[in-house]
Amino acid sequence: MSTRAESIEHLLDALAPLPVSPRKMFGEYALYLDGKVVALVCDDQLFLKPTPGAQAAFPDCPRGAPYPGAKPHLLVTDALDDPDPVVLALRAIAADLPPPKPKKPKA
């Protein structure tokens, strides 16, 4: 099952204070903030990268793999009920991650 576009629209509305941009990949979505992948949306579920900032924001959050073979991520099940902690966690994740590598110029 893949993520529905309506789910992404609803999630982006809830996370409106952030300039989060989605990118569709293989029927699922990656969420970008400041050019960094901070979360995945798979099967209409939000998976946050488990950085120290995200773990501090959601210390008791269950973990799950967004797709088979993936490393465990934080599975935020109530993200839309109260988006403020998710906004804080996404900002912390973006701060925790290194800057994106520069793209190589095409030959």
N, C-alpha and C positions, 0 to 999 in steps of 0.2 A: 504494500500500500504506500502511496506517496502522499506528500503533504499537499493539501488543497490551497489554492491561491487565496481563498477567503480567509483561511487561518493566518496566512502571512499578513494580509491587509489588517486583520483585527489585531495581531501582535504589534505591527508597526504603529497602529493608532494608539495602543496602550503605552508604547515606548516613545511617544512623540517628542518628549523633551530631548531625546538623543538623535543625532544624525546617523541613525543606523540604516545601512543599505543592504538589501537582500540580493543574493546571487543564486539563481537556480542551478543545481548540479545533480544530474541523474534522478530527477523527480523530487529531490529534497532541496533544502536551502541552507546556505551559509550566511550568517549575519556578520557584516563588516562594520567596524567602528575605527576611525582614524587609519583606514587602510589595513586593518588587522582583523583576522577571523576571530571573533569573540564567542560565537555560539553557532550551533547547528539546530535546524528544525527538521526533524525526521519523524514521519508518521504522525504529524500534527503535534509533536511534543518538543519542548524547548530543552536543549542540552547545552549547558554552559561549560566552557573550558575550565578545568579544575586548577586554576592558579591560586596562590595564597590569598589574594584579595577576594576571589569568589568563595573560597572555603570559609573565610572570615565572615562574609555576608550571609552564607547559608551553611552553618556548621553541622546541622543535622540533616542536610539534604541527601536523599537517596542518590545512588549512582547507577548509571546504566550505560550501555554501549549504544550510540546512535545508529550504528549499522554493524553487521557481522564483521568481526575482526578489528573493530575500533577500540581504542583505549577508553576506559570508563570516563564519563563526563558527569557533571552534576545534572540530575534530571529535575527540573523545576516544574512541578505539576500545577501549582497555583499562581503562575506568573501573571495571569490577567486579573485575578481577584485583587491583588495589591501590587501594582507594577513598580512602586517606588523602590523596594529592595532590589528588584531586578535591574533597574536603572543604575543604582549604586554599584551593584556587582559588575555590570557591563563596563562601567567607567573604570573600576578597579582592575578588571581583566585587561582592558586596553593599556592601562598604566603598567601592568605587570609584564606584558609581552614586549619582546624586542621590536625595534622598528622593522618594517618590511624591507626585505632585500631589494636593492635597485634592480630593475629589469635590464637585462642585457640588450644592447641595441641589435636590431636585425641586420644581418650581413647583406 
